[in-house]
């Protein structure tokens, strides 16, 4: 059986090591200690600072919280919400006249389809638009929020369509723009991957009976890459690039509006 005192000493040593490990895990764990807050998005001192990321807000729900509240309180018309990633966000600066007359921009640079699902209620449903134009994909290709495959990417868009249609909102799916490459990521075949996701999005739009805004066709040359002057880095658009896709978006929105009227 062995010496009982030695067994007791060994057990005491193991217990001490376990408690020491627990202590250091509790006190030195590098993971942040975050908890539910009554005001997770406190208003910043300056309204302009609302665009700055809020710590731990990986979905970026705080980005438009206060702007949404002001917009709803103003009673201003909300007709179409453009919802997506940097392609959508940067559109406002490149062509500010486009976002008038009830067109609202709710794009956030770097976002993936997963993040769009999580902020859809706040930044789209809560605004009660007639139509939503949803566009994302480059950051899914980059894996910005982790590993994802094309099927899961399309499933996220299907979820967005389900939510919009459940609330009587017309839907436009915006295609990915033509891409020649992603800065700093030579390992990604951006042109081929973009073409594949656009094919899947087009099939989804056809299956769900919603318009597909083919931005790629408006931007791409014969090689599938952006034509000269339409992109400044192989992914993002110049003002000329936005001018090329504006009529595509307008036609798709008109189609969505017509389908809403026909269903009424």
C-alpha positions as CSV (number, residue, x, y, z in Angstrom):
1,X,0.0,0.0,0.0
2,X,3.0,2.3,0.5
3,X,3.7,4.9,3.1
4,X,0.4,6.7,4.0
5,X,2.3,9.9,4.9
6,X,4.0,9.9,1.5
7,X,0.6,9.5,-0.3
8,X,-0.9,12.3,1.8
9,X,2.1,14.6,1.0
10,X,1.8,13.8,-2.7
11,X,-2.0,14.5,-2.7
12,X,-1.3,17.8,-0.9
13,X,1.3,18.7,-3.4
14,X,-1.0,18.0,-6.3
15,X,-3.8,20.0,-4.7
16,X,-1.4,22.9,-4.1
17,X,-0.4,22.9,-7.7
18,X,-4.0,22.8,-8.9
19,X,-4.9,25.7,-6.7
20,X,-1.9,27.6,-7.8
21,X,-2.8,27.0,-11.5
22,X,-6.4,28.1,-10.8
23,X,-5.1,31.3,-9.1
24,X,-2.9,32.3,-12.0
25,X,-5.6,31.4,-14.5
26,X,-8.1,33.6,-12.7
27,X,-5.6,36.5,-12.2
28,X,-3.3,36.4,-15.2
29,X,-5.7,35.1,-17.9
30,X,-5.1,37.4,-20.9
31,X,-8.7,37.2,-22.0
32,X,-10.6,40.4,-21.2
33,X,-13.1,40.4,-18.4
34,X,-16.3,41.6,-20.1
35,X,-19.8,41.6,-18.7
36,X,-23.3,42.7,-19.7
37,X,-23.7,46.5,-19.4
38,X,-26.9,48.6,-19.1
39,X,-25.4,51.0,-21.7
40,X,-23.0,49.0,-23.9
41,X,-22.8,51.9,-26.3
42,X,-22.4,55.1,-24.3
43,X,-22.6,58.3,-26.5
44,X,-19.1,59.7,-27.1
45,X,-18.2,63.3,-26.3
46,X,-18.2,64.2,-29.9
47,X,-20.7,62.9,-32.5
48,X,-17.9,62.4,-35.0
49,X,-16.3,59.9,-32.6
50,X,-19.3,57.5,-33.2
51,X,-17.4,56.0,-36.1
52,X,-14.5,54.9,-33.8
53,X,-14.7,51.2,-32.8
54,X,-15.9,50.5,-29.3
55,X,-13.7,48.1,-27.3
56,X,-15.0,44.4,-27.4
57,X,-17.8,45.3,-29.9
58,X,-16.7,42.9,-32.6
59,X,-20.0,43.0,-34.3
60,X,-19.9,46.9,-34.3
61,X,-23.4,47.3,-33.0
62,X,-22.4,50.6,-31.5
63,X,-21.3,52.0,-34.8
64,X,-24.8,53.2,-35.8
65,X,-26.7,53.0,-32.5
66,X,-26.9,56.7,-31.9
67,X,-27.3,57.7,-35.5
68,X,-30.2,55.2,-35.8
69,X,-31.9,56.8,-32.7
70,X,-31.5,60.3,-34.2
71,X,-32.8,59.2,-37.5
72,X,-35.9,57.6,-36.1
73,X,-36.6,60.5,-33.8
74,X,-36.4,63.0,-36.7
75,X,-39.2,61.3,-38.6
76,X,-37.1,61.5,-41.8
77,X,-38.2,59.1,-44.5
78,X,-36.4,55.8,-44.7
79,X,-36.8,54.2,-48.1
80,X,-33.8,52.0,-48.8
81,X,-31.1,50.8,-46.5
82,X,-27.8,49.9,-48.2
83,X,-26.3,47.3,-45.9
84,X,-22.8,45.8,-46.1
85,X,-19.1,46.1,-45.9
86,X,-16.6,48.7,-47.1
87,X,-17.9,48.7,-50.6
88,X,-21.1,50.0,-49.1
89,X,-19.6,52.3,-46.4
90,X,-17.2,54.1,-48.8
91,X,-20.0,54.7,-51.3
92,X,-21.3,57.6,-49.1
93,X,-18.0,59.6,-49.4
94,X,-17.5,58.8,-53.1
95,X,-21.0,59.8,-54.1
96,X,-22.8,61.7,-51.3
97,X,-25.7,62.7,-53.6
98,X,-26.7,59.1,-53.9
99,X,-27.6,58.8,-50.2
100,X,-30.5,61.3,-50.2
101,X,-34.2,61.0,-50.5
102,X,-34.5,58.2,-47.9
103,X,-31.5,56.2,-49.0
104,X,-29.5,55.2,-45.8
105,X,-26.0,53.9,-45.7
106,X,-25.3,51.2,-43.1
107,X,-22.0,49.8,-44.4
108,X,-19.0,48.9,-42.1
109,X,-15.6,48.3,-43.5
110,X,-14.1,44.9,-42.8
111,X,-17.4,43.2,-42.0
112,X,-18.4,39.6,-43.1
113,X,-21.7,38.0,-43.8
114,X,-21.7,36.7,-40.2
115,X,-21.6,40.2,-38.7
116,X,-24.3,41.3,-41.1
117,X,-26.7,38.7,-39.7
118,X,-26.0,39.8,-36.1
119,X,-26.6,43.5,-36.7
120,X,-29.5,43.1,-39.2
121,X,-32.2,43.7,-36.6
122,X,-30.6,46.9,-35.3
123,X,-29.4,48.5,-38.6
124,X,-32.1,47.3,-41.0
125,X,-35.3,45.9,-39.3
126,X,-35.3,48.6,-36.7
127,X,-35.3,51.3,-39.3
128,X,-38.3,49.7,-41.1
129,X,-37.2,50.5,-44.7
130,X,-39.2,49.5,-47.7
131,X,-36.1,47.9,-49.3
132,X,-32.7,46.6,-48.2
133,X,-29.7,46.3,-50.6
134,X,-27.3,43.8,-49.0
135,X,-23.7,43.2,-50.1
136,X,-20.7,41.6,-48.6
137,X,-18.1,38.9,-49.4
138,X,-14.6,40.1,-49.7
139,X,-14.0,39.9,-45.9
140,X,-15.6,36.4,-45.9
141,X,-12.9,35.4,-48.5
142,X,-10.3,36.9,-46.2
143,X,-11.7,35.0,-43.2
144,X,-12.0,38.1,-41.1
145,X,-14.3,36.4,-38.5
146,X,-12.9,33.0,-38.9
147,X,-13.1,30.0,-41.1
148,X,-16.1,29.9,-43.5
149,X,-17.0,28.1,-46.6
150,X,-19.1,29.2,-49.6
151,X,-22.2,27.2,-48.4
152,X,-22.2,28.9,-45.0
153,X,-21.7,32.3,-46.7
154,X,-24.7,31.7,-48.9
155,X,-26.7,30.4,-45.8
156,X,-26.0,33.8,-44.1
157,X,-27.5,35.6,-47.0
158,X,-30.5,33.3,-47.0
159,X,-31.0,34.1,-43.3
160,X,-30.9,37.9,-44.2
161,X,-33.5,37.3,-46.9
162,X,-35.7,35.3,-44.5
163,X,-35.6,38.1,-41.9
164,X,-36.3,40.9,-44.4
165,X,-39.2,39.1,-46.1
166,X,-40.7,38.2,-42.8
167,X,-41.0,41.9,-42.1
168,X,-42.3,42.8,-45.5
169,X,-39.0,44.4,-46.7
170,X,-38.0,44.1,-50.3
171,X,-34.6,42.6,-51.0
172,X,-31.8,43.3,-53.4
173,X,-28.7,41.1,-53.4
174,X,-25.6,43.1,-54.4
175,X,-22.9,41.1,-56.1
176,X,-19.2,41.4,-55.3
177,X,-17.4,43.9,-57.4
178,X,-14.7,42.7,-59.8
179,X,-11.4,42.1,-58.0
180,X,-7.8,41.7,-59.2
181,X,-6.3,40.9,-55.9
182,X,-6.5,41.6,-52.2
183,X,-3.7,43.8,-50.8
184,X,-1.2,41.8,-48.8
185,X,-2.9,38.5,-49.6
186,X,-1.2,37.1,-52.6
187,X,-2.2,33.6,-51.4
188,X,-5.9,34.3,-52.3
189,X,-7.2,33.8,-55.8
190,X,-9.5,36.8,-55.5
191,X,-10.7,37.0,-59.1
192,X,-11.7,33.3,-59.2
193,X,-13.2,33.3,-55.7
194,X,-15.2,36.4,-56.4
195,X,-16.6,34.9,-59.6
196,X,-17.7,31.8,-57.8
197,X,-19.4,33.7,-55.0
198,X,-21.2,35.9,-57.5
199,X,-22.5,32.8,-59.3
200,X,-23.8,31.4,-56.0
201,X,-25.4,34.8,-55.1
202,X,-27.1,35.0,-58.5
203,X,-28.5,31.5,-58.1
204,X,-29.7,32.4,-54.7
205,X,-31.4,35.5,-56.0
206,X,-33.1,33.5,-58.8
207,X,-34.3,30.9,-56.4
208,X,-35.7,33.4,-53.9
209,X,-37.2,35.6,-56.5
210,X,-35.2,38.8,-55.6
211,X,-33.2,41.1,-57.9
212,X,-29.5,40.6,-58.2
213,X,-27.4,43.8,-58.7
214,X,-24.5,42.6,-60.8
215,X,-21.8,45.1,-59.8
216,X,-19.2,42.7,-61.2
217,X,-20.5,43.0,-64.8
218,X,-20.4,46.8,-64.6
219,X,-16.8,46.9,-63.4
220,X,-15.0,43.9,-65.0
221,X,-13.0,43.7,-68.2
222,X,-12.6,40.6,-70.3
223,X,-10.2,39.1,-67.8
224,X,-12.6,39.4,-64.9
225,X,-10.6,42.1,-63.2
226,X,-11.6,45.8,-62.7
227,X,-11.2,48.0,-65.8
228,X,-8.7,50.8,-65.5
229,X,-9.7,53.6,-63.2
230,X,-12.5,51.8,-61.5
231,X,-10.5,50.4,-58.5
232,X,-7.7,51.9,-56.6
233,X,-6.3,48.7,-55.0
234,X,-7.8,45.8,-56.8
235,X,-10.8,45.6,-54.5
236,X,-12.2,48.9,-53.4
237,X,-13.8,51.3,-55.9
238,X,-12.9,54.8,-57.1
239,X,-15.6,57.4,-57.6
240,X,-15.7,56.3,-61.2
241,X,-16.3,52.7,-60.0
242,X,-19.2,53.9,-57.9
243,X,-20.6,55.8,-60.8
244,X,-20.5,52.6,-62.8
245,X,-22.5,50.6,-60.3
246,X,-25.0,53.3,-59.3
247,X,-27.4,52.7,-62.2
248,X,-27.1,48.9,-61.5
249,X,-28.3,49.5,-58.0
250,X,-31.0,51.9,-59.0
251,X,-32.4,49.4,-61.5
252,X,-32.4,46.6,-59.0
253,X,-34.1,48.8,-56.4
254,X,-36.8,49.7,-58.9
255,X,-37.3,46.0,-59.6
256,X,-37.7,45.2,-55.9
257,X,-40.1,48.1,-55.5
258,X,-42.2,46.7,-58.4
259,X,-42.3,43.2,-56.9
260,X,-43.5,44.7,-53.6
261,X,-46.3,46.6,-55.3
262,X,-47.3,43.5,-57.3
263,X,-47.5,41.4,-54.0
264,X,-49.5,44.1,-52.2
